[in-house]
Amino acid sequence: MAESLNPRVTVVMLVYNAASFLKEAVSSILGQTFTDFELLIIDDGSTDGSDEILKTFSDSRIRYIKNSNNEGIVASRNKGIVLSRTEYIAMMDADDVSKKERLAKQVEYLDNNKDVALIATRLILIDDNGKEKGIWPEDKENVSTENIKHSLPSINCIGQSTVMIRKSSIEKYGYNSAHWHSEDWGLWLTLLSEGFILGKLDEVLVQYRVHSGSLTVRENKKGILQKIIKFKYSYVKDRLAKGKFKNSDYCVLYYLLKDILSYVTPRILISIISLPIKVWNKHPIKLFKEFLTVSFYLSRRKDPVSHVFFFPYFHTGGAEKVHAEIITTIAAKKPIVFVTGKSTNYALYDDFKSYAALLDVHHLVQSEITKKWLLRKIKNSCLVNDKVVTFGCNSKFYYELIPLLPDSVKCIDLLHAFVHTNEDGPEKWSLPVVSRLSNRVVINQKTIDDFRKLYAENNIPLSFVNRIVSIPNYVDEKMYVRKDMLGNLKVLYVGRGGEEKRVHLISKTASYTFNKKFPVEFHFVGDLKNAIPANELQYCILHGEITDQKRLEVLYESSHILIIASSREGFPMVIMEAMMNGVVPIATNVGGISEHIIDSQNGVLIENSNPDGIIKSFVSSIEYFCNHRERLNELSVNAYHYALANFKKEVFVKTYLKLLAN
């Protein structure tokens, strides 16, 4: 196999008895959209015919090295680093699969971010047959540089096969055989300790195969905690022996001691020491305050408790607005609301607190000892009345509480939409307690269909589908204000910057329309700076988070188009609010959106699921409305009248009053 000349990237692939998956792994590299690379394959003494498979490839970019003996994973990987002759080195295991745009996106990132030494990507787990098995939670939850920096000393969050690194950063250190069965984690920690910046693209670009023959699976079967303890001990010992113990190494030592105590101490100490370091470092007073607040309130309350709610947040959000409105329907009953997640702001705090006793317990639920105390406290203090109604939405804590409750307690949950198939979410948390849920509330038919499929897949009797009730959300009625169709059209996005919202597709649309000189402005409401690429901010007018509903109404009234690019939704409150203000929605057709947006009558549905196709459809629709203002005005009037007829408050209130009756 001939060698390629002067490439920019060396992809180092270590092969040892990988015949079952080798062809797919190699093909995924050779099929990259970025072509200026060499694929350096090091066969570490395979005996299963892997070399015969490699000989079937004739691509000139392949360099093939075969060790005469099995030298081991560390020695072979380091050989790959030494033999690479490029600025960037990409790692790849012989049983994984890289998506075709992986190298291109990593090269572009390193070219544009000279201070970053290593750029990883997110990954998805697959089985022997290539079927997706789910996510690696630590990988998904730690994407930003800061999150990686804080989490890496505790748990590995970077996949070996997702990494591209500058050779100048890695060649001095390499993989270390002293790092017990986690040489990759050891290398990331070494680079972190030496002051290098580690990054990650928030995009799944590698399929990581989990099968019975993989080293990771074999080692994890021996006990994950024991493995982690052994690795951290070997890492700390090696750094101390070399006199290089510094910076983030102290965090590794802290977590080593914590892990050892968790493994050998009595149960009470396990729970205490397991409190996250961020709680002990930053929030010990808040933790204690929550404990005292809950204890004091539940001990002193004289009125019998009739309704207990469990919601995740009181910050800005469509779902949170709905939760606040649900509470108002039975405010006279003096309900209790437990908030079990960390809210990012206090936008709806007063709305919740005006109609219920609001108990923020998000620190208490982070520790097993305080969470179990809280479960017992709620059960014993709140639920002594046999006519109590409990209601939860998006709270894992609620589903942990349900099995502890007497059968006489009425349990109801609300799901706005299902999460993606490979993610964890409330529809999955609830599976063990489906029979205890007297009713399940959804906001559209799509979610009922999703439940029917989920029940069938998990052998849950379909008769439980009959307990699901659909209750549409509502918005307050208002007079129609005719849009000014002269001058620039105002395109509006309102919402969070979460991954599923795909705000970057909207900012890209803004840049395209600007370059095409369309008479439009793109306005964004929400904490979105990190969701919009820096080079596209110039095309976006950012209003930040707006917690004053009157300010938001003014923006709705002056806007012409609402744009939604989500990959999943229930039915967004922002669409309802926009339509009541005569704003025409252009939205991806996901969740229950098509149940209310009638294409070309009161809005525009985008059917294309490909990101580039979505952007193209956005641009095309906006161009059409720029040239057909009267047609846009017709849809504006139609959107308003649809909202007036279908998003009625009286239906919402009447249905919830009946549902929550005890």
C-alpha positions as CSV (number, residue, x, y, z in Angstrom):
1,M,0.0,0.0,0.0
2,A,1.5,3.3,-1.1
3,E,1.9,6.3,1.2
4,S,0.1,9.6,0.7
5,L,2.3,12.7,0.5
6,N,2.3,15.7,2.9
7,P,-1.1,15.1,4.5
8,R,-2.5,17.5,7.2
9,V,-3.9,14.8,9.4
10,T,-2.8,11.3,10.5
11,V,-5.6,9.0,11.6
12,V,-4.0,6.4,14.0
13,M,-5.9,3.2,14.0
14,L,-4.8,0.4,16.3
15,V,-5.9,-3.1,15.2
16,Y,-5.8,-6.3,17.3
17,N,-8.1,-9.2,16.3
18,A,-10.8,-6.8,15.0
19,A,-11.8,-8.7,11.9
20,S,-15.5,-8.5,12.7
21,F,-15.7,-4.7,12.5
22,L,-12.5,-3.7,10.8
23,K,-13.8,-3.2,7.3
24,E,-16.6,-0.8,8.4
25,A,-14.1,1.2,10.6
26,V,-11.6,1.7,7.8
27,S,-14.3,2.5,5.3
28,S,-15.7,5.2,7.6
29,I,-12.3,6.9,7.5
30,L,-11.7,6.5,3.8
31,G,-15.1,8.0,3.1
32,Q,-14.5,11.2,4.9
33,T,-15.5,14.5,3.2
34,F,-12.1,15.8,4.3
35,T,-9.5,13.9,2.2
36,D,-6.1,15.4,3.1
37,F,-5.1,12.7,5.6
38,E,-3.1,9.5,6.0
39,L,-4.6,6.4,7.7
40,L,-1.8,4.9,9.8
41,I,-2.9,1.3,10.7
42,I,-0.9,-0.5,13.3
43,D,-1.7,-4.2,13.5
44,D,-0.6,-5.3,16.9
45,G,0.0,-9.0,16.1
46,S,-3.6,-10.0,15.1
47,T,-4.3,-13.7,14.6
48,D,-7.8,-13.5,13.3
49,G,-7.2,-12.6,9.7
50,S,-7.4,-8.8,10.2
51,D,-4.4,-8.4,7.9
52,E,-6.2,-10.2,5.1
53,I,-9.1,-7.7,5.4
54,L,-6.7,-4.8,5.3
55,K,-5.1,-6.1,2.1
56,T,-8.4,-5.7,0.3
57,F,-8.0,-1.9,0.5
58,S,-5.9,-0.2,-2.1
59,D,-6.3,3.4,-1.1
60,S,-2.9,5.3,-1.3
61,R,-3.6,7.1,1.9
62,I,-3.2,4.0,4.0
63,R,0.1,3.3,5.8
64,Y,0.2,-0.2,7.2
65,I,2.5,-1.3,10.0
66,K,2.4,-4.8,11.5
67,N,4.1,-5.5,14.8
68,S,6.0,-8.8,14.8
69,N,4.7,-9.4,18.4
70,N,1.8,-8.2,20.4
71,E,3.3,-5.1,22.0
72,G,0.1,-3.9,23.7
73,I,-2.2,-1.0,23.3
74,V,0.0,1.7,25.0
75,A,3.2,0.9,23.0
76,S,1.2,0.6,19.7
77,R,-0.6,3.9,20.2
78,N,2.6,5.7,21.1
79,K,4.2,4.2,18.0
80,G,1.4,5.7,16.0
81,I,2.2,9.1,17.5
82,V,5.9,8.8,16.7
83,L,5.3,7.7,13.1
84,S,2.7,10.3,12.3
85,R,4.1,13.2,10.2
86,T,1.3,15.7,10.4
87,E,0.2,18.7,12.4
88,Y,-3.0,16.9,13.6
89,I,-3.5,13.4,14.9
90,A,-6.9,11.8,15.0
91,M,-7.5,8.7,17.1
92,M,-9.7,5.8,15.9
93,D,-10.4,2.3,17.2
94,A,-10.9,-0.5,14.8
95,D,-14.4,-1.4,16.0
96,D,-15.9,2.1,15.9
97,V,-17.4,4.2,13.0
98,S,-16.7,7.8,12.2
99,K,-19.3,9.9,10.4
100,K,-18.2,11.3,7.1
101,E,-17.9,14.9,8.2
102,R,-15.9,14.2,11.4
103,L,-12.4,15.1,10.2
104,A,-13.6,18.1,8.3
105,K,-15.3,19.6,11.4
106,Q,-12.4,18.9,13.7
107,V,-9.8,20.3,11.4
108,E,-11.9,23.5,10.9
109,Y,-12.2,23.9,14.7
110,L,-8.5,23.5,15.4
111,D,-7.6,25.8,12.5
112,N,-9.9,28.5,14.0
113,N,-9.0,27.9,17.7
114,K,-5.2,27.9,18.0
115,D,-5.4,27.8,21.8
116,V,-7.2,24.4,21.9
117,A,-4.9,21.4,22.0
118,L,-7.5,18.6,21.7
119,I,-10.9,18.6,20.2
120,A,-13.2,15.6,20.8
121,T,-16.8,15.1,19.6
122,R,-19.9,13.5,21.1
123,L,-20.5,9.8,20.5
124,I,-23.4,7.4,20.3
125,L,-23.2,3.8,21.5
126,I,-23.9,1.0,19.0
127,D,-24.0,-2.8,19.4
128,D,-22.4,-5.6,17.3
129,N,-25.0,-5.1,14.5
130,G,-24.5,-1.3,14.4
131,K,-27.9,-0.6,16.2
132,E,-27.9,2.4,18.4
133,K,-28.0,1.6,22.1
134,G,-28.1,5.0,23.6
135,I,-25.8,7.8,24.9
136,W,-22.8,7.9,27.2
137,P,-24.2,10.3,29.8
138,E,-20.9,11.7,30.9
139,D,-20.1,12.5,27.3
140,K,-23.4,14.2,26.6
141,E,-23.4,16.2,29.9
142,N,-19.8,17.5,29.5
143,V,-19.4,19.4,26.3
144,S,-18.1,22.9,27.1
145,T,-14.4,23.4,28.0
146,E,-15.3,24.4,31.5
147,N,-17.5,21.3,32.1
148,I,-14.7,19.1,30.8
149,K,-12.2,20.8,33.0
150,H,-14.3,20.3,36.2
151,S,-15.6,16.8,35.4
152,L,-12.5,15.0,34.0
153,P,-10.8,14.6,37.4
154,S,-13.9,12.8,38.6
155,I,-15.0,10.7,35.6
156,N,-13.8,10.3,32.0
157,C,-16.0,12.2,29.6
158,I,-14.0,12.1,26.4
159,G,-14.2,9.1,24.0
160,Q,-10.8,7.9,22.6
161,S,-12.1,7.4,19.1
162,T,-13.5,11.0,19.0
163,V,-10.3,12.8,19.5
164,M,-8.2,15.0,17.2
165,I,-5.1,16.5,18.8
166,R,-2.2,18.7,17.8
167,K,1.0,16.6,17.5
168,S,2.9,19.3,19.2
169,S,0.7,18.9,22.3
170,I,0.8,15.1,22.6
171,E,4.3,14.0,21.5
172,K,5.9,15.1,24.7
173,Y,3.6,13.0,26.8
174,G,1.9,10.1,25.0
175,Y,0.0,7.3,26.5
176,N,1.3,6.0,29.8
177,S,1.3,2.3,30.8
178,A,1.2,3.3,34.4
179,H,-2.4,4.5,34.0
180,W,-4.2,1.3,34.8
181,H,-6.5,0.2,31.9
182,S,-7.4,3.9,31.3
183,E,-4.4,5.2,29.4
184,D,-6.6,7.5,27.3
185,W,-8.2,9.1,30.5
186,G,-4.7,9.4,31.9
187,L,-3.5,11.3,28.9
188,W,-6.4,13.7,29.0
189,L,-5.7,14.4,32.7
190,T,-2.0,14.9,32.0
191,L,-2.8,17.5,29.3
192,L,-5.3,19.2,31.6
193,S,-2.7,19.3,34.5
194,E,-0.1,20.7,32.1
195,G,-2.4,23.6,31.2
196,F,-3.7,22.5,27.8
197,I,-7.2,23.4,26.7
198,L,-9.5,20.4,25.9
199,G,-12.6,21.0,23.8
200,K,-15.5,19.1,22.3
201,L,-17.9,19.6,19.4
202,D,-21.5,19.3,20.6
203,E,-22.3,16.9,17.7
204,V,-22.4,13.1,17.5
205,L,-19.7,12.3,14.9
206,V,-18.6,8.9,16.1
207,Q,-20.4,5.6,16.7
208,Y,-18.7,3.8,19.6
209,R,-19.2,0.1,19.6
210,V,-20.0,-1.7,22.8
211,H,-19.6,-5.5,22.4
212,S,-18.6,-8.4,24.5
213,G,-15.1,-8.5,23.1
214,S,-14.3,-4.8,23.8
215,L,-11.6,-4.0,26.4
216,T,-13.9,-1.5,28.1
217,V,-16.7,-4.0,28.6
218,R,-14.3,-6.6,29.9
219,E,-12.8,-4.2,32.4
220,N,-16.2,-2.7,33.5
221,K,-17.5,-6.2,34.4
222,K,-14.9,-6.3,37.1
223,G,-16.5,-3.4,38.9
224,I,-16.6,0.2,37.6
225,L,-15.9,1.8,41.0
226,Q,-12.9,-0.5,41.7
227,K,-11.6,0.2,38.2
228,I,-11.9,4.0,38.7
229,I,-10.2,3.8,42.1
230,K,-7.3,1.7,40.7
231,F,-6.8,4.1,37.8
232,K,-6.8,7.3,39.9
233,Y,-4.4,5.7,42.4
234,S,-2.0,4.8,39.6
235,Y,-2.3,8.3,38.0
236,V,-1.7,10.1,41.3
237,K,1.2,7.8,42.2
238,D,2.8,8.3,38.8
239,R,2.5,12.1,38.9
240,L,3.9,12.2,42.4
241,A,6.8,9.9,41.5
242,K,7.7,12.2,38.6
243,G,7.5,15.3,40.7
244,K,4.9,16.8,38.4
245,F,1.9,16.8,40.7
246,K,0.1,20.2,40.2
247,N,-3.1,22.0,39.1
248,S,-6.0,19.7,38.4
249,D,-4.0,16.7,39.9
250,Y,-5.3,17.9,43.3
251,C,-8.8,17.4,42.1
252,V,-8.0,13.9,41.0
253,L,-6.6,13.2,44.5
254,Y,-9.8,14.6,46.1
255,Y,-12.0,12.3,44.0
256,L,-9.8,9.4,44.7
257,L,-10.2,9.8,48.4
258,K,-14.0,10.3,48.0
259,D,-14.2,7.1,45.9
260,I,-12.3,5.1,48.5
261,L,-14.5,6.4,51.3
262,S,-17.6,5.5,49.2
263,Y,-16.3,2.0,48.8
264,V,-15.3,1.2,52.3
265,T,-17.2,3.4,54.8
266,P,-20.5,2.8,56.5
267,R,-23.7,3.7,54.6
268,I,-24.3,7.1,56.3
269,L,-20.7,8.3,55.5
270,I,-21.1,7.1,51.9
271,S,-24.1,9.4,51.5
272,I,-22.5,12.4,53.1
273,I,-19.2,12.1,51.1
274,S,-21.2,11.5,47.9
275,L,-22.5,15.0,48.0
276,P,-21.1,16.6,44.8
277,I,-18.0,18.7,45.4
278,K,-19.9,21.7,43.9
279,V,-22.4,21.5,46.7
280,W,-19.8,21.4,49.5
281,N,-17.7,24.1,47.8
282,K,-20.5,26.5,46.9
283,H,-23.8,25.6,48.4
284,P,-23.5,24.1,52.0
285,I,-25.6,26.9,53.4
286,K,-28.3,26.5,50.7
287,L,-28.4,22.8,51.3
288,F,-28.9,23.3,55.0
289,K,-31.5,26.1,54.3
290,E,-33.6,23.7,52.1
291,F,-33.4,21.1,54.9
292,L,-34.6,23.6,57.5
293,T,-37.3,25.1,55.2
294,V,-38.9,21.8,54.4
295,S,-38.7,20.5,58.0
296,F,-40.2,23.7,59.4
297,Y,-43.0,24.1,56.8
298,L,-44.2,20.5,56.9
299,S,-44.0,20.3,60.6
300,R,-46.0,23.6,61.2
301,R,-48.6,23.4,58.4
302,K,-52.0,23.0,60.1
303,D,-54.2,22.7,57.0
304,P,-54.6,19.2,55.6
305,V,-52.7,18.8,52.3
306,S,-54.9,18.0,49.4
307,H,-52.6,18.6,46.4
308,V,-48.9,18.2,46.0
309,F,-47.0,19.1,42.8
310,F,-43.6,18.2,41.6
311,F,-42.1,20.4,38.9
312,P,-38.4,20.8,37.7
313,Y,-38.1,24.6,37.5
314,F,-39.6,28.0,37.9
315,H,-37.3,29.8,35.4
316,T,-38.3,31.2,31.9
317,G,-40.0,28.6,29.7
318,G,-43.2,27.6,28.0
319,A,-43.6,24.5,30.1
320,E,-43.0,26.5,33.3
321,K,-45.8,28.9,32.3
322,V,-48.2,26.0,31.8
323,H,-47.2,24.6,35.2
324,A,-47.9,27.9,36.9
325,E,-51.3,28.0,35.2
326,I,-52.2,24.5,36.4
327,I,-51.5,25.5,40.0
328,T,-53.8,28.5,39.7
329,T,-56.8,26.3,38.9
330,I,-56.7,24.9,42.4
331,A,-55.0,27.8,44.3
332,A,-57.9,27.8,46.8
333,K,-56.7,24.4,48.0
334,K,-53.4,25.8,49.2
335,P,-51.3,23.2,47.3
336,I,-47.6,22.5,47.9
337,V,-45.1,22.6,45.0
338,F,-41.7,20.9,45.2
339,V,-39.2,22.2,42.7
340,T,-36.7,19.4,42.1
341,G,-34.3,20.9,39.5
342,K,-32.0,23.9,39.5
343,S,-33.7,26.9,37.9
344,T,-31.5,29.3,35.9
345,N,-33.5,32.4,36.9
346,Y,-36.4,33.5,39.0
347,A,-38.7,34.6,36.1
348,L,-41.8,32.6,37.3
349,Y,-40.9,32.3,41.0
350,D,-43.5,34.8,42.1
351,D,-46.2,33.2,39.8
352,F,-45.6,29.8,41.6
353,K,-45.4,31.3,45.1
354,S,-48.6,33.4,44.7
355,Y,-50.7,30.3,44.4
356,A,-48.9,27.6,46.4
357,A,-46.4,26.8,49.1
358,L,-43.2,26.7,47.0
359,L,-40.4,24.5,48.3
360,D,-37.2,24.4,46.3
361,V,-35.4,21.1,47.1
362,H,-33.0,20.7,44.1
363,H,-29.9,20.5,46.4
364,L,-31.6,17.9,48.7
365,V,-32.3,15.5,45.8
366,Q,-28.6,15.5,44.7
367,S,-27.5,13.3,47.6
368,E,-28.9,9.8,48.4
369,I,-29.1,10.5,52.1
370,T,-31.0,13.8,51.9
371,K,-33.1,12.5,49.0
372,K,-34.3,9.5,51.0
373,W,-35.0,11.7,54.0
374,L,-37.1,14.0,51.7
375,L,-39.0,11.0,50.3
376,R,-39.9,9.8,53.8
377,K,-40.7,13.3,55.0
378,I,-43.1,13.9,52.1
379,K,-44.8,10.6,52.5
380,N,-45.2,10.9,56.3
381,S,-46.1,14.7,56.4
382,C,-48.0,15.4,53.2
383,L,-49.7,12.2,52.2
384,V,-51.5,11.1,55.4
385,N,-54.9,12.2,53.9
386,D,-56.3,9.4,51.8
387,K,-57.7,11.9,49.3
388,V,-54.4,13.6,48.4
389,V,-53.7,14.2,44.7
390,T,-50.1,14.3,43.5
391,F,-49.1,15.7,40.1
392,G,-45.7,15.7,38.5
393,C,-44.0,16.8,35.2
394,N,-40.4,16.1,34.1
395,S,-39.4,15.3,37.7
396,K,-37.5,12.0,38.2
397,F,-37.9,12.5,41.9
398,Y,-41.7,12.2,41.5
399,Y,-41.5,8.8,39.9
400,E,-39.2,7.6,42.7
401,L,-41.8,8.7,45.2
402,I,-44.8,7.1,43.6
403,P,-44.0,3.4,44.6
404,L,-43.9,4.6,48.3
405,L,-47.4,6.1,48.2
406,P,-50.5,4.3,49.5
407,D,-52.9,3.1,46.8
408,S,-55.4,5.7,47.9
409,V,-53.2,8.6,46.7
410,K,-54.1,9.8,43.3
411,C,-51.1,10.1,41.0
412,I,-51.1,12.1,37.7
413,D,-48.3,13.1,35.4
414,L,-47.9,15.5,32.5
415,L,-45.6,15.0,29.5
416,H,-45.2,17.8,27.0
417,A,-43.3,15.6,24.5
418,F,-41.1,12.5,24.4
419,V,-37.3,12.9,24.4
420,H,-35.2,11.6,21.6
421,T,-34.9,7.8,21.4
422,N,-31.3,7.6,22.7
423,E,-31.9,10.0,25.6
424,D,-33.2,9.5,29.1
425,G,-36.5,11.1,30.0
426,P,-39.8,11.1,31.9
427,E,-41.6,8.6,29.6
428,K,-38.8,6.1,30.5
429,W,-38.6,7.0,34.2
430,S,-42.4,6.4,34.4
431,L,-42.4,2.9,33.0
432,P,-42.2,1.0,36.4
433,V,-45.2,3.0,37.8
434,V,-47.6,3.1,34.8
435,S,-50.2,1.1,36.7
436,R,-50.1,3.6,39.6
437,L,-50.9,6.6,37.3
438,S,-54.6,7.2,37.4
439,N,-54.3,9.7,34.5
440,R,-51.5,10.9,32.2
441,V,-51.9,14.3,30.6
442,V,-50.5,15.2,27.2
443,I,-50.9,18.2,25.0
444,N,-51.3,16.6,21.6
445,Q,-52.3,13.4,19.8
446,K,-48.7,12.7,18.7
447,T,-47.7,12.0,22.3
448,I,-50.6,9.6,22.8
449,D,-49.4,7.7,19.7
450,D,-45.9,7.7,21.2
451,F,-47.2,6.2,24.4
452,R,-49.1,3.5,22.5
453,K,-45.8,2.5,20.8
454,L,-43.8,2.7,24.0
455,Y,-46.3,0.5,25.9
456,A,-46.2,-2.1,23.2
457,E,-42.4,-2.2,23.1
458,N,-42.3,-2.8,26.9
459,N,-45.2,-5.3,27.2
460,I,-47.4,-2.9,29.1
461,P,-51.2,-3.5,28.5
462,L,-52.5,-1.1,25.9
463,S,-55.6,-0.6,28.1
464,F,-53.5,1.9,30.1
465,V,-53.6,4.1,27.0
466,N,-57.2,4.8,27.9
467,R,-55.9,6.7,31.0
468,I,-54.2,9.3,28.9
469,V,-56.1,12.6,28.5
470,S,-55.2,15.4,26.1
471,I,-55.5,18.9,27.5
472,P,-54.4,21.7,25.1
473,N,-52.6,24.7,26.6
474,Y,-54.1,28.2,26.3
475,V,-53.1,31.8,25.9
476,D,-55.0,34.9,26.9
477,E,-57.3,36.4,24.3
478,K,-56.4,39.8,22.9
479,M,-57.5,42.2,20.1
480,Y,-55.8,41.7,16.7
481,V,-53.3,44.4,15.8
482,R,-52.7,44.7,12.0
483,K,-49.1,44.2,11.0
484,D,-47.2,47.0,9.3
485,M,-46.1,45.4,6.1
486,L,-43.8,48.2,5.0
487,G,-40.1,48.1,5.5
488,N,-38.2,45.2,6.9
489,L,-40.0,42.0,8.0
490,K,-39.2,41.1,11.6
491,V,-38.4,37.4,12.2
492,L,-38.5,36.3,15.8
493,Y,-37.2,33.4,17.8
494,V,-38.2,33.0,21.5
495,G,-36.9,30.1,23.6
496,R,-33.9,28.3,25.1
497,G,-30.6,27.5,23.5
498,G,-30.9,23.7,24.1
499,E,-29.5,21.2,21.6
500,E,-32.9,20.2,20.4
501,K,-33.9,23.8,19.6
502,R,-31.1,24.0,16.9
503,V,-30.8,27.8,17.1
504,H,-27.7,27.7,15.0
505,L,-29.9,26.8,12.0
506,I,-31.8,30.0,12.5
507,S,-28.7,32.2,12.9
508,K,-27.3,30.6,9.7
509,T,-30.6,31.5,8.0
510,A,-30.1,35.0,9.2
511,S,-26.6,35.2,7.6
512,Y,-27.9,33.8,4.3
513,T,-30.8,36.3,4.1
514,F,-28.4,39.2,5.0
515,N,-26.0,38.2,2.2
516,K,-28.9,37.9,-0.2
517,K,-30.0,41.4,0.9
518,F,-33.5,40.4,2.0
519,P,-35.4,43.2,3.8
520,V,-35.6,41.2,7.1
521,E,-34.3,41.4,10.7
522,F,-33.8,38.4,13.0
523,H,-34.6,39.0,16.6
524,F,-33.8,36.5,19.4
525,V,-35.2,36.3,22.9
526,G,-33.5,34.0,25.4
527,D,-30.1,33.2,26.8
528,L,-28.7,32.3,23.4
529,K,-25.1,33.6,23.1
530,N,-23.6,30.2,23.4
531,A,-26.2,28.7,21.0
532,I,-25.2,31.1,18.1
533,P,-21.8,30.8,16.4
534,A,-19.7,33.8,17.0
535,N,-19.3,34.6,13.3
536,E,-23.1,34.8,13.0
537,L,-23.9,37.1,15.9
538,Q,-23.5,40.1,13.6
539,Y,-26.7,39.1,11.8
540,C,-28.7,38.6,15.0
541,I,-30.4,41.1,17.2
542,L,-30.3,39.7,20.7
543,H,-32.8,40.8,23.4
544,G,-31.6,38.4,26.1
545,E,-34.1,36.8,28.5
546,I,-37.3,38.8,28.8
547,T,-39.2,38.0,32.0
548,D,-41.7,40.9,31.7
549,Q,-44.7,39.5,29.7
550,K,-45.6,43.1,28.6
551,R,-42.2,43.6,27.0
552,L,-42.6,40.3,25.2
553,E,-46.1,41.2,24.0
554,V,-44.7,44.4,22.4
555,L,-42.1,42.4,20.5
556,Y,-44.8,39.9,19.3
557,E,-47.0,42.8,18.1
558,S,-44.2,44.2,16.0
559,S,-43.0,40.9,14.6
560,H,-44.2,39.2,11.4
561,I,-42.7,35.7,11.5
562,L,-41.9,33.3,14.3
563,I,-39.3,30.7,13.4
564,I,-38.8,27.3,15.0
565,A,-36.1,24.8,14.1
566,S,-36.6,22.2,16.8
567,S,-35.8,18.5,16.4
568,R,-38.5,17.6,18.9
569,E,-41.4,19.5,20.6
570,G,-44.7,18.9,22.2
571,F,-46.5,22.0,21.0
572,P,-44.6,25.2,22.0
573,M,-46.3,27.9,24.0
574,V,-44.4,30.5,21.9
575,I,-46.3,29.4,18.8
576,M,-49.6,29.9,20.6
577,E,-48.5,33.3,21.9
578,A,-47.2,34.3,18.5
579,M,-50.4,33.2,16.7
580,M,-52.6,35.1,19.1
581,N,-50.5,38.2,18.1
582,G,-50.9,37.5,14.4
583,V,-47.3,36.3,14.0
584,V,-47.0,33.7,11.3
585,P,-45.1,30.6,12.4
586,I,-42.5,28.9,10.2
587,A,-41.7,25.6,12.0
588,T,-40.1,22.2,11.5
589,N,-42.9,19.6,11.5
590,V,-42.1,17.8,14.8
591,G,-44.3,16.7,17.8
592,G,-47.8,18.1,17.8
593,I,-47.0,21.2,15.7
594,S,-48.8,20.0,12.6
595,E,-52.0,19.5,14.7
596,H,-52.3,23.3,14.8
597,I,-50.2,24.8,12.0
598,I,-52.0,24.2,8.7
599,D,-49.4,24.6,6.0
600,S,-50.0,27.7,3.8
601,Q,-53.1,28.6,5.7
602,N,-52.0,29.8,9.1
603,G,-48.3,29.1,8.9
604,V,-45.6,27.1,7.2
605,L,-44.4,23.6,8.0
606,I,-40.9,22.6,7.1
607,E,-40.8,18.9,6.3
608,N,-37.1,18.5,5.5
609,S,-35.2,16.9,8.3
610,N,-31.7,17.6,6.9
611,P,-30.1,20.7,8.5
612,D,-29.1,22.2,5.2
613,G,-32.5,21.4,3.8
614,I,-34.2,23.1,6.7
615,I,-32.1,26.3,6.2
616,K,-32.9,26.3,2.5
617,S,-36.6,26.0,3.3
618,F,-36.4,28.8,5.8
619,V,-34.7,31.1,3.3
620,S,-37.2,30.2,0.6
621,S,-40.2,30.8,2.8
622,I,-38.8,34.2,4.0
623,E,-38.0,35.2,0.5
624,Y,-41.6,34.4,-0.6
625,F,-43.1,36.5,2.1
626,C,-40.7,39.4,1.4
627,N,-42.1,39.5,-2.1
628,H,-45.8,38.7,-1.2
629,R,-46.6,40.9,1.8
630,E,-50.4,40.7,1.3
631,R,-50.2,36.9,1.4
632,L,-48.2,37.2,4.7
633,N,-51.0,39.5,6.0
634,E,-53.6,36.9,5.1
635,L,-51.8,34.2,7.1
636,S,-51.3,36.6,10.0
637,V,-55.1,37.1,10.2
638,N,-55.7,33.4,9.9
639,A,-53.2,32.6,12.6
640,Y,-54.9,35.0,15.0
641,H,-58.4,33.6,14.4
642,Y,-57.1,30.0,14.7
643,A,-55.6,30.9,18.1
644,L,-58.8,32.6,19.2
645,A,-60.9,29.6,18.3
646,N,-58.6,26.8,19.6
647,F,-56.4,28.1,22.5
648,K,-59.2,28.8,25.0
649,K,-58.6,29.3,28.7
650,E,-62.0,28.1,29.8
651,V,-61.4,24.6,28.3
652,F,-58.0,24.4,30.0
653,V,-59.3,25.4,33.4
654,K,-62.5,23.3,33.3
655,T,-60.6,20.1,32.3
656,Y,-57.9,20.5,34.9
657,L,-60.4,21.2,37.7
658,K,-62.1,18.0,36.8
659,L,-58.9,16.0,36.6
660,L,-57.5,17.3,39.9
661,A,-60.7,16.8,41.9
662,N,-60.2,14.7,45.0
